[in-house]
């Protein structure tokens, strides 16, 4: 039996002065919608640059979280609409 699922991958990078310092990755799928909690990973690519630019990277991280939750809410709403049973069936 084939079981399929649809996931949305959302990524971001914190780049300061042309240097990629950190990356963010989120996958939104059925489990995250069911749990009502998107999860994401945060990876520091350049530790020295991160220490020097921590405030800016943290601003980028907050911006990523805001965008992630906005996308999550949109996907969750669309998912709920697609599961509505037609009246009379």
C-alpha positions in Angstrom: 0.0 0.0 0.0 1.3 3.4 -1.0 1.0 6.2 1.6 1.8 9.7 0.4 2.2 13.0 2.2 2.7 16.5 1.1 5.3 18.6 2.9 6.4 22.2 2.4 10.1 23.0 2.9 10.8 26.6 4.0 14.4 27.8 4.2 16.3 31.0 5.1 19.8 32.2 5.5 21.3 35.0 7.6 23.9 36.8 5.4 26.0 39.7 6.7 28.4 41.5 4.4 28.2 38.7 1.9 29.0 35.9 4.5 26.4 33.2 5.1 26.5 32.9 8.9 23.4 30.8 9.7 20.7 28.9 8.0 17.1 28.0 9.0 15.0 25.1 7.7 11.4 24.2 8.4 9.3 21.4 7.0 5.5 21.8 7.3 3.5 18.6 6.8 0.6 16.6 8.2 2.3 15.8 11.5 3.1 19.5 12.2 -0.4 20.5 11.3 -1.8 17.8 13.5 0.5 18.8 16.4 -0.2 22.5 15.7 3.5 23.2 16.0 5.9 23.8 13.2 9.5 22.8 14.1 12.6 24.2 12.5 16.4 23.8 12.7 18.9 26.6 13.2 22.5 25.9 12.0 25.4 28.2 12.6 27.8 28.0 9.6 30.5 30.4 10.8 30.9 30.5 14.5 33.3 33.5 14.6 31.1 35.6 12.3 28.0 34.6 14.4 29.7 35.8 17.6 30.5 39.1 15.9 27.0 39.5 14.4 24.8 37.8 16.9 22.3 40.6 17.2 21.7 40.7 13.4 21.5 36.9 13.1 19.0 36.9 16.0 16.9 39.5 14.1 17.0 37.3 11.1 16.0 34.3 13.2 13.0 36.3 14.5 12.0 37.3 11.0 12.3 33.7 9.9 10.1 32.5 12.7 7.5 35.2 11.9 7.5 34.2 8.2 7.4 30.5 9.2 4.4 30.9 11.4 2.6 33.0 8.8 3.2 30.2 6.2 2.2 27.5 8.7 -1.1 29.3 9.5 -1.8 29.6 5.7 -1.1 25.9 5.1 -3.1 24.9 8.1 -6.1 26.9 6.9 -5.9 25.5 3.4 -5.6 22.0 4.8 -8.7 22.4 7.0 -10.7 23.7 3.9 -9.7 20.7 1.8 -10.9 18.3 4.5 -14.4 19.7 4.7 -17.0 17.2 3.5 -19.4 18.3 0.9 -23.0 18.8 2.2 -25.4 16.1 1.2 -22.9 13.3 0.8 
